[in-house]
């Protein structure tokens, strides 16, 4: 077969490891040919492609980002988008697609499968919020980057006796905030799954200061206070209907400074969490997912996503994987609350 490979949505450490595994095994074990579609769904939509053979994937295992580029293009929002994809696949002699992405990219893959396009999905998101898989690659790297930042912020917070509010990524799921906050010894962790009382947070901050330590507050970008709304950067929507988040950290710091009388500063990690070389865990997970994805394609098991269940890699229907987001259970959040204000 001639198989197209694309990466969509936000970039993520480990994407190149998937591409490498798909191509290496696909060529060496099965004799398939590959073409790399550039910039997510924009590639097959506009016929943007590049050669993708063993030579092209050498040396990319430790590289962050994606050699194929990415975008948030949604072909279902573009006139005749599906027809254009079909035409471009046929014109380039592409028999099937391996789509590597998160909820939006795989949502498109699900719809295309329902329209008889041959596609296999690979779950990718630093947010770890895709259903039907225990972990997504990129998450471990993002958590470690955030944890290291929190470790460094403890020392400067102590030196200046100030509150530091660390805003991390997490639109609807607070997995990064939860894991990084726990690993970094944060004193308060705020998630999108549960509205917070800013007065209660201020109480935790004051309690920490009373113990002669400076507090670290970790807040996911999608967290919001009681009786309030998510803090939006603006009201514009992307091609998948998402608003651009950002600003909750600064808003919270201003509230805490006013309520406690102690200086508060904000650190927004933003895209730093996405960048750089993937962790060992993410390299291995991404590689295994890539190997199993090409197995599924070779066997013609279309409409499936490869997923991690316990320590095994399994196949699940794409429709199941994208049906609902995996959010942080409140019992997991309760474990972290033990450390709030201490």
Secondary structure, DSSP 8 states (H G I E B T S, - for coil): -EEEEEE-SS--TTHHHHHHHHHHHHHHTT--EEEEESSTHHHHHHT-EEE-SHHHHTT-TT--S-TT------GGGSTTHHHHHHHHHHHTT--EEEEEESHHHHHHHHHHHHTT--EEEEEB-TT--BTT-S--BTHHHHHHHHHHHHHHHHHHHHHHT-EEEEEE--SS--HHHHHHHHHHT-SEEE-TTS-B-HHHHHHHHHHHHHTT---EEEEETT--BTT----EEEEEE-TTS-EEE--HHHHHHHHHHHHH-S-EEEEE-GGGGT-S---HHHHHHHHHHHHHHHHHHHTT-TTEEEEEETTEEEEEEHHHHTSSB----HHHHHHHHTTTT-
